[in-house]
Amino acid sequence: MSRRRVFALSGAAGAVALTGSGAVASAAARPAGDQQQERAATAFLDRAIQIRYGELMARTREFDTEAAVSRAMELFWTRGYEATSVRDLTQHLGIGQGSLYAAFGDKDGLYRAALEHYRTTLAAAALRSLEEGADARAAIRTLLTERIRIATGNGGQGCLAVNAVCERLPQDAATRRTVRDMQDASREALTEVLRAARERGEIAARHDPHALAAFLVTFLNGLLVSSKITPEASTLEPLVEVALTALD
């Protein structure tokens, strides 16, 4: 009695099948020619599956990943990590769940990409404007007030990086590293601005630029947390003038 032998792949990758007929027998009992044919058929099927899977994955990822990360950043920023579901993300980005997983691995991978996007865009732009300022006091004032303006927007969205620290630490070591890198970059940029200002006589020679920079970063962190509690720029901006007296 003979049976049909079926090889198939089903599910998201599609279905590919190869059928053939032959007697049911052990590998040892089949003639060598039949075994070679079966090996060739199996190899052909494996290759067909790989090609088909590759085609499907390529089609799945046909979207602008940079734009998707930017939009995901906005959603994580306003809602936070825990309150943002995969369904929320796919609906907000306008992509399928399979596309999200194919491009970023999972929700956590997309969150990491969003934090990195924040670091290389908004955070980097803030530091460039600081370094381009001619007067240190004015440049620092502009940096702090602009961060307040952004943080108090959307009902008090705060800062994505500081929000991430408050929500994800101490358990999330990767988030700690990413935000620490941002904080280090801010402190280093402020140190250089303050060092140059001391050399020009804009601030007193007794000041330690590194200590002042660390103070300003810490002060800004506190402002950004407060922006979620009191999302009023008019309430927080006067505090910037108090902090600037440290440069006197």
Residue pairs with C-beta under 8 A, 6 or more apart in sequence:
1 24
2 21
2 22
2 23
2 24
3 21
3 24
4 19
4 20
4 21
5 19
5 20
5 21
5 22
6 17
6 18
6 19
7 17
7 18
7 19
7 41
7 42
7 45
8 15
8 16
8 17
9 15
9 16
9 17
9 49
9 52
12 56
12 98
13 49
13 52
13 53
13 56
14 52
14 53
14 56
16 45
16 48
16 49
16 52
18 41
18 44
18 45
18 48
20 41
22 30
22 34
27 35
30 38
57 102
60 96
60 98
60 99
60 102
61 99
61 102
61 103
63 95
63 99
63 103
65 103
66 117
68 93
68 95
68 103
69 110
69 113
69 114
69 117
70 117
70 121
71 92
71 93
72 89
72 92
72 93
72 110
72 111
72 113
72 114
73 114
73 115
73 117
73 118
73 160
75 84
75 88
75 89
75 92
76 84
76 111
76 114
76 160
77 118
77 157
77 158
77 160
77 163
78 154
78 157
79 88
80 163
80 167
81 111
81 164
81 167
81 168
82 167
84 107
85 107
86 97
86 100
86 107
87 97
89 100
89 107
89 110
90 96
90 97
90 99
90 100
93 100
100 107
100 110
104 110
104 113
112 174
112 178
114 160
115 160
115 161
115 164
115 175
115 178
115 179
116 178
118 160
118 161
119 161
119 178
119 181
119 182
122 150
123 161
123 182
123 185
123 186
126 143
126 146
126 147
126 186
127 185
127 186
127 189
129 139
129 142
129 143
129 146
130 139
130 140
130 142
130 143
130 189
130 190
130 193
131 189
131 192
131 193
132 139
133 139
133 140
133 142
133 193
135 202
136 193
136 194
136 196
136 197
136 202
136 203
136 247
137 197
137 202
137 203
137 244
137 247
139 193
140 190
140 193
140 216
140 244
140 247
141 240
141 241
141 244
144 216
144 219
144 220
144 223
144 240
144 243
145 233
145 237
145 240
147 159
147 220
147 223
147 224
148 223
148 227
148 233
148 236
148 237
148 240
149 233
150 157
150 159
151 157
151 158
151 159
151 223
151 224
151 227
151 228
151 231
152 227
152 231
152 232
152 233
152 236
153 231
155 231
156 227
156 228
156 229
156 230
156 231
157 163
157 228
158 224
158 225
158 227
158 228
159 224
159 227
161 178
161 179
161 182
161 183
162 179
162 221
162 224
162 225
163 228
164 172
164 175
164 178
164 179
165 175
165 176
165 179
166 225
168 175
169 175
169 176
170 176
183 217
183 221
186 213
186 217
186 220
187 210
187 213
187 214
187 217
188 213
190 209
190 212
190 213
190 216
190 217
191 209
191 210
191 212
191 213
192 209
194 203
194 207
194 209
194 212
194 213
194 247
195 209
197 203
197 247
198 204
198 205
198 207
198 209
202 247
203 212
203 247
203 248
204 248
207 247
212 246
212 247
215 243
215 246
216 243
216 246
219 243
223 236
223 239
223 240
226 236
227 236
230 236
